[in-house]
Amino acid sequence: MQKLSYNRETFKIILMLLMVLDHIPEFISPYWADAFHIITRVVAVGFGYLVIEGLHYTHSKKDYLLRLTGWGIFMGIGNFIMNQFLKPSYQMSILGDNIFVTLALGAAIVMLWNSAQRRNKYIAFALLLVGCIPILEGSYLLLPFMFITSLTYGNVKQRDLSYLVLAVFFGILELSMSVPAMDTNSLLSIYDGIAMNASSMFFILIVPMLHLYNGTQGKLGREMKYLFYVFYPAHLWIIHLVANYLGK
């Protein structure tokens, strides 16, 4: 019996579909929004994994980094322009709604760390620490995830164990801060509190997804190379526009 697996393009499509689910709370029940928020913690780290993989296979790491940075600048400008047409409650953050910037910083950190110069390693570690301040989208989780992925790349057991340790760390950290504010007499309140304030640990769901991912390029790999780059800003802008004109 052939082992179930999927290629890079299928992996990206799965992540993009999940990404949409995380960005439609305005249109669905808050309890469904909570559920989607939990299961979609795999999206950012999934693309973070693909960036680390890309750095291993690309012919030019510099060009790869410039591409991520360029799209980050493009989306930042696009968010600014979009905000001119949106009500304040539906406006987007220039950096906080821009995963390209976080992915670019993660790639830069890994490239510096993997360089031969010790000074670059110090710079990489400093950027990692500063980058974990929650200014960029998902940076507090995505940057250490990308760093760990680079360090353990090629060693599945070590990778999975490192992810588990990171998930436990976030579980303890976020639950310790969010539980005191919850109504512990209500299961719905606990569920909502975990989903909205202590969900980072659920990135660990990426592990079974990575075990199904075979790392190969599909037949439409070249044609779909820029699909994510276009889809990510486009879907966010469309959702915010629709929510803006349907909302109060």
Buried (B, 14 or more C-beta within 10 A) or exposed (E): EEEEEBBBBBBBBBBBEBBBBBBBBBEEEEEEBBBBBBBBBBBBBBBBBBBBBBBEEBEEBEEBBEBBBEBBBBBBEBBEEBBEEBEEEBBBEBBBBBBBBBBBBBBBBBBBBBEEEEEBBEBBBEBBEEBBEEBBBBBBBBBBBBBBBBBBBEEEEEBBEBBEEBBEEBBEBBBEEBBEEBEEEEEEEBBBBBBBBBBBBBBBBBBEBBEEBEEEEBEEEEEBEEBBBEBBBEBBBEBBBBBBEEEE
